[in-house]
Amino acid sequence: MANPPTRFAGVKGNAVLLAQNFVAAVLHDGCLAVDATAGNGNDTLFLAGRVGTGGKVYAFDIQSAALDVTGTRLKEAGLQDRVVLIRAGHEAMALHLTEPVDAFLFNLGYLPGGDHALFTRPDTTVTALNTAVELLKPGGRIAVVVYTGHSGALDESRAVQNMTSSLNPQVFGVLKVQFANRAEHAPYLILIERAIAKDEDLAQQTDC
Ligand SMILES: C[S@@+](CC[C@H](N)C(=O)[O-])C[C@H]1O[C@@H](n2cnc3c(N)ncnc32)[C@H](O)[C@@H]1O
């Protein structure tokens, strides 16, 4: 198959950058964002750049190697003070934060260049997504990058689709975004936005 085009919708044409682009639209100085899978720190750095000096990012990973790389990159960029790195599964997110969140990124799968046996799992991913939708502010956004190529990934993909397709459509908009002309196992996106339904929701939404 020929190489995919380098740009789509104004950003480099891959699922991860489209996910970042989707959440970036609701992030500004003072916001609270969560990277549910810190990995090599690309998404954490991106979120840290968006939330400004007054904002905060919580980044989770089960691997200390991932958090070490992420921490080093944050220090190099001078962004470490606005990021809390948490060595825990994102399924335990509710133990670490209770305040309303503006945006979540879930980039599922395994650590590129790391141990490919340590990948995200259906049950824990769904638990974390349930917490995320609970914590999401009105107008807030969640982007999930879903992979289907590695062992166990199809089960996780099905679980994510089951959970997200059952969200109340009066409260959440849910979009599945898939490149129709790429390889069968190319990653796809689940994009979630919490509706702003009432005046008090609007007031809550604008406070970051
Ligand atoms: C595709 S990588 C993430 C890429 C990363 N966001 C980046 O920008 O480089 C997936 C990561 O999820 C982590 N992971 C696996 N299970 C997890 C869990 N239950 N909670 C949090 N992270 C988990 C892996 O250790 C791996 O680092």
The ligand as an SDF file (V2000), in Angstrom:
LIG
                    3D

 27 29  0  0  0  0  0  0  0  0999 V2000
    0.7490    3.5010   23.0820 C   0  0  0  0  0  0  0  0  0  0  0  0
    1.5510    3.7160   24.6050 S   0  0  0  0  0  0  0  0  0  0  0  0
    1.1370    5.3910   25.0090 C   0  0  0  0  0  0  0  0  0  0  0  0
    1.8400    6.4260   24.1640 C   0  0  0  0  0  0  0  0  0  0  0  0
    1.9720    7.7520   24.8500 C   0  0  0  0  0  0  0  0  0  0  0  0
    0.7040    8.3790   25.1270 N   0  0  0  0  0  0  0  0  0  0  0  0
    2.9340    8.6840   24.1550 C   0  0  0  0  0  0  0  0  0  0  0  0
    2.5660    9.8240   23.8660 O   0  0  0  0  0  0  0  0  0  0  0  0
    4.0770    8.2960   23.9350 O   0  0  0  0  0  0  0  0  0  0  0  0
    0.5300    2.8390   25.7570 C   0  0  0  0  0  0  0  0  0  0  0  0
    1.0050    2.9300   27.1830 C   0  0  0  0  0  0  0  0  0  0  0  0
   -0.0400    2.4400   28.0220 O   0  0  0  0  0  0  0  0  0  0  0  0
    0.5620    1.9230   29.1660 C   0  0  0  0  0  0  0  0  0  0  0  0
   -0.4140    1.1250   29.9250 N   0  0  0  0  0  0  0  0  0  0  0  0
   -0.7510   -0.1750   29.7810 C   0  0  0  0  0  0  0  0  0  0  0  0
   -1.7130   -0.5100   30.6610 N   0  0  0  0  0  0  0  0  0  0  0  0
   -1.9970    0.6180   31.3710 C   0  0  0  0  0  0  0  0  0  0  0  0
   -2.9120    0.9240   32.4370 C   0  0  0  0  0  0  0  0  0  0  0  0
   -3.7340    0.0010   32.9340 N   0  0  0  0  0  0  0  0  0  0  0  0
   -2.9120    2.1820   32.9320 N   0  0  0  0  0  0  0  0  0  0  0  0
   -2.0660    3.1330   32.4420 C   0  0  0  0  0  0  0  0  0  0  0  0
   -1.1900    2.8970   31.4320 N   0  0  0  0  0  0  0  0  0  0  0  0
   -1.1540    1.6550   30.9130 C   0  0  0  0  0  0  0  0  0  0  0  0
    1.7460    1.1570   28.6490 C   0  0  0  0  0  0  0  0  0  0  0  0
    2.6860    0.9270   29.6760 O   0  0  0  0  0  0  0  0  0  0  0  0
    2.2280    2.1030   27.5310 C   0  0  0  0  0  0  0  0  0  0  0  0
    3.2530    2.9220   28.0080 O   0  0  0  0  0  0  0  0  0  0  0  0
  1  2  1  0
  2  3  1  0
  2 10  1  0
  3  4  1  0
  4  5  1  0
  5  6  1  0
  5  7  1  0
  7  8  2  0
  7  9  1  0
 10 11  1  0
 11 12  1  0
 11 26  1  0
 12 13  1  0
 13 14  1  0
 13 24  1  0
 14 15  1  0
 14 23  1  0
 15 16  2  0
 16 17  1  0
 17 18  1  0
 17 23  2  0
 18 19  1  0
 18 20  2  0
 20 21  1  0
 21 22  2  0
 22 23  1  0
 24 25  1  0
 24 26  1  0
 26 27  1  0
M  CHG  2   2   1   9  -1
M  END
$$$$
